[in-house]
Amino acid sequence: MIRRRGNNRLTRAVGFLFGLLLAVVPVDASDTAASLLAELRAEAPLLNQQVLRMALEAADCAVGQELAETSILTVIDYSLPSTEPRLWVLDLDLKELLFRELVSHGVNTGENLATRFSNRVGSRQSSLGLFRTEGTYYGRNGFSLRLEGLERGINHKALERTIVMHGAWYVSEAFAQEHGRLGRSWGCPALEKDVAPEVIETIKNGSLLFIYHPEQRWQAQSEFLNGCRQSTASRDGSTSESPSR
């Protein structure tokens, strides 16, 4: 059953649970943290656990900076082929998996596998890292969700690039079977048309979206990994860019 959390604010207790989870190790983990991790693993067994840990680390950092307003965390694993469902929506209060869906990547990011990423306007490539969901609107792709990139030099031009979540006719099992991959967007994480409105309604207005790929440069630069460096994406006017972007 789908449960929507609306605009309920994350409490300090939720942030504390994040911290407990990130401290989990086999020898001295608390019963509470071990139970939480076990529940998440049981809910999303096909979500790579290292990817989940990184998503939770980034989310914990964002919660500490009061950048999140709901307990919903969406994870996209772009190390997986587009023909596999690689988007998960988790409710961290309820410790429930709400959705696991197909999701596209950008036309210049790759064929079935995503290999190239950019923050550059006009690149038609996907971006990695941590995003915050904003409001919805109706555009040329129908009901759509604005995404704010929170990582300077990695994805902070998402709003300028109109990187949004929307439904698309080229995202479906039938399309994948016929073409050997999903269709591709201009950098947006596009979903199957029938499911997109429900997912968007669930994650809109202040939830977190974590997009993963084993790209070393992004992981080294991320402001929400590596000890939770202070995010500057929405707090100053810095214009620093990574060289390849």
C-alpha positions as CSV (number, residue, x, y, z in Angstrom):
1,M,0.0,0.0,0.0
2,I,1.3,3.5,-0.9
3,R,1.6,5.8,2.1
4,R,2.2,9.5,1.5
5,R,3.9,11.6,4.1
6,G,3.1,15.0,2.6
7,N,5.0,17.9,4.2
8,N,5.6,16.4,7.6
9,R,8.9,17.6,8.9
10,L,11.7,15.3,9.8
11,T,12.3,15.3,13.5
12,R,15.6,15.1,15.3
13,A,14.7,11.6,16.1
14,V,14.7,10.6,12.4
15,G,18.1,12.2,12.1
16,F,19.3,10.2,15.1
17,L,18.0,7.0,13.5
18,F,20.0,7.9,10.4
19,G,23.1,8.3,12.6
20,L,22.5,5.0,14.2
21,L,22.1,3.3,10.9
22,L,25.4,4.7,9.5
23,A,27.2,3.5,12.6
24,V,26.1,-0.1,12.0
25,V,29.0,-2.6,12.2
26,P,28.8,-6.4,12.8
27,V,30.5,-6.3,16.2
28,D,29.1,-3.5,18.3
29,A,25.9,-2.3,16.5
30,S,23.0,-1.5,18.7
31,D,19.9,-3.7,18.5
32,T,18.0,-0.7,17.3
33,A,20.4,0.1,14.4
34,A,20.7,-3.5,13.4
35,S,16.9,-3.9,13.4
36,L,16.5,-0.8,11.2
37,L,19.1,-1.9,8.7
38,A,17.6,-5.4,8.6
39,E,14.1,-3.9,7.9
40,L,15.4,-1.8,5.1
41,R,17.3,-4.8,3.6
42,A,14.2,-6.9,3.8
43,E,12.1,-4.2,2.2
44,A,14.6,-3.6,-0.7
45,P,16.7,-6.7,-1.1
46,L,17.6,-5.8,-4.7
47,L,19.0,-2.4,-3.8
48,N,22.8,-2.7,-3.4
49,Q,23.5,-2.3,0.2
50,Q,26.6,-0.1,-0.3
51,V,24.5,2.2,-2.5
52,L,21.9,2.3,0.3
53,R,24.5,3.1,2.9
54,M,25.9,6.0,0.7
55,A,22.4,7.3,0.1
56,L,21.7,7.3,3.9
57,E,25.0,9.0,4.6
58,A,24.2,11.8,2.1
59,A,20.6,12.0,3.5
60,D,21.9,12.2,7.0
61,C,24.1,15.1,6.0
62,A,21.2,16.9,4.4
63,V,19.0,16.4,7.4
64,G,21.7,17.9,9.6
65,Q,21.6,21.0,7.4
66,E,17.7,21.1,7.5
67,L,17.5,20.5,3.7
68,A,14.8,17.8,4.0
69,E,11.2,18.1,5.0
70,T,9.9,14.6,4.7
71,S,11.0,11.1,5.6
72,I,11.0,9.9,2.0
73,L,14.2,8.9,0.3
74,T,14.4,8.0,-3.4
75,V,17.5,6.1,-4.7
76,I,18.4,5.7,-8.3
77,D,21.3,3.3,-9.1
78,Y,22.6,4.2,-12.5
79,S,25.2,1.4,-12.3
80,L,22.3,-0.9,-13.4
81,P,21.1,-1.2,-17.0
82,S,18.0,0.7,-18.0
83,T,16.1,-2.5,-18.6
84,E,16.1,-3.2,-14.8
85,P,14.0,-1.3,-12.3
86,R,16.6,0.9,-10.7
87,L,14.6,3.4,-8.8
88,W,13.5,2.8,-5.2
89,V,11.3,5.0,-3.0
90,L,11.7,4.4,0.7
91,D,9.8,5.7,3.7
92,L,12.4,6.0,6.4
93,D,9.9,6.6,9.2
94,L,7.8,3.5,8.3
95,K,10.9,1.6,7.1
96,E,8.9,0.6,4.0
97,L,9.6,0.3,0.3
98,L,6.9,2.3,-1.5
99,F,8.0,1.9,-5.2
100,R,10.6,0.1,-7.3
101,E,10.4,1.3,-10.9
102,L,12.1,1.6,-14.3
103,V,13.8,5.0,-14.8
104,S,15.5,6.5,-17.9
105,H,18.8,8.3,-18.2
106,G,20.0,11.0,-20.6
107,V,20.4,10.4,-24.3
108,N,24.1,11.4,-24.1
109,T,24.7,9.4,-20.9
110,G,24.8,6.1,-22.6
111,E,22.8,3.3,-24.3
112,N,21.5,0.6,-22.0
113,L,24.2,1.5,-19.5
114,A,24.8,4.9,-18.1
115,T,28.5,5.9,-18.5
116,R,28.7,9.7,-18.8
117,F,27.3,12.4,-16.6
118,S,27.3,16.2,-16.6
119,N,26.1,19.3,-14.9
120,R,26.4,21.4,-18.1
121,V,23.5,23.1,-19.7
122,G,22.7,21.6,-23.1
123,S,24.7,18.3,-22.4
124,R,21.5,16.2,-22.4
125,Q,23.3,14.0,-19.8
126,S,22.1,12.9,-16.4
127,S,23.6,14.3,-13.2
128,L,24.6,12.4,-10.1
129,G,24.5,13.1,-6.4
130,L,21.9,14.4,-4.0
131,F,18.8,16.4,-5.0
132,R,15.8,17.9,-3.1
133,T,12.4,17.6,-4.7
134,E,10.5,20.8,-5.2
135,G,7.0,21.5,-6.5
136,T,5.0,20.1,-9.4
137,Y,3.8,21.6,-12.7
138,Y,2.3,20.6,-16.0
139,G,4.6,20.9,-18.9
140,R,5.2,19.4,-22.3
141,N,5.8,16.0,-20.6
142,G,2.7,16.3,-18.5
143,F,2.7,16.2,-14.7
144,S,6.3,16.9,-13.7
145,L,8.4,17.4,-10.6
146,R,11.1,20.0,-10.2
147,L,14.5,18.8,-8.8
148,E,17.0,21.1,-7.0
149,G,20.6,19.8,-7.3
150,L,22.3,20.3,-3.9
151,E,25.9,19.5,-5.0
152,R,27.9,22.4,-6.3
153,G,29.7,21.5,-9.6
154,I,27.9,18.2,-9.7
155,N,24.2,18.8,-10.2
156,H,23.5,22.4,-9.0
157,K,22.3,23.5,-12.4
158,A,19.4,21.0,-12.4
159,L,16.7,23.8,-12.2
160,E,18.4,25.8,-14.9
161,R,18.6,22.7,-17.1
162,T,15.0,21.8,-16.3
163,I,16.0,18.4,-15.0
164,V,12.7,17.1,-13.7
165,M,10.9,13.9,-13.0
166,H,8.1,13.1,-15.4
167,G,6.4,10.2,-17.2
168,A,7.5,9.1,-20.7
169,W,6.1,6.8,-23.4
170,Y,9.6,5.4,-23.9
171,V,9.8,4.0,-20.4
172,S,8.2,0.6,-20.2
173,E,9.0,-3.1,-20.2
174,A,7.6,-3.4,-23.7
175,F,9.9,-0.7,-25.0
176,A,12.9,-2.3,-23.3
177,Q,12.1,-5.7,-24.8
178,E,11.8,-4.3,-28.3
179,H,14.9,-2.1,-28.2
180,G,17.1,-3.7,-25.6
181,R,17.1,-0.5,-23.5
182,L,14.7,2.2,-22.4
183,G,14.2,5.3,-24.4
184,R,16.3,8.2,-23.2
185,S,15.6,11.7,-21.9
186,W,17.5,15.0,-22.1
187,G,18.9,14.2,-18.7
188,C,15.7,13.8,-16.7
189,P,14.9,10.7,-14.6
190,A,11.8,9.8,-16.6
191,L,9.4,7.1,-15.3
192,E,6.7,4.9,-16.9
193,K,3.7,7.1,-17.7
194,D,1.2,5.2,-15.6
195,V,3.2,5.2,-12.4
196,A,4.8,8.6,-12.7
197,P,2.0,10.7,-11.2
198,E,1.7,8.5,-8.1
199,V,5.5,8.5,-7.5
200,I,5.7,12.3,-8.0
201,E,2.8,12.9,-5.6
202,T,4.6,10.7,-3.0
203,I,8.0,12.4,-3.2
204,K,7.2,16.0,-4.0
205,N,7.9,19.0,-1.8
206,G,11.1,18.5,0.2
207,S,12.1,14.8,0.0
208,L,15.6,13.7,-1.0
209,L,16.7,12.0,-4.2
210,F,20.1,10.2,-4.3
211,I,21.5,9.3,-7.8
212,Y,24.4,6.8,-7.7
213,H,27.0,5.6,-10.1
214,P,30.5,4.3,-9.3
215,E,32.1,7.4,-10.8
216,Q,35.1,8.2,-8.6
217,R,35.3,11.9,-9.3
218,W,31.8,12.5,-8.1
219,Q,32.3,10.4,-5.0
220,A,35.5,12.3,-4.1
221,Q,34.0,15.7,-4.6
222,S,30.5,15.1,-3.1
223,E,29.7,17.6,-0.4
224,F,27.3,15.2,1.3
225,L,29.7,12.3,1.5
226,N,33.3,12.3,2.8
227,G,32.5,13.5,6.3
228,C,29.6,15.7,5.4
229,R,31.3,18.8,4.1
230,Q,29.1,22.0,4.3
231,S,26.9,22.1,1.3
232,T,27.2,25.4,-0.7
233,A,24.8,24.5,-3.6
234,S,21.9,26.6,-2.3
235,R,23.7,28.8,0.3
236,D,26.2,30.9,-1.6
237,G,27.0,32.2,-5.1
238,S,30.1,30.1,-5.7
239,T,30.6,29.1,-9.4
240,S,33.2,26.4,-9.0
241,E,32.9,23.5,-11.5
242,S,34.6,20.2,-11.8
243,P,36.9,20.2,-14.9
244,S,34.9,17.7,-16.9
245,R,31.6,19.4,-16.4
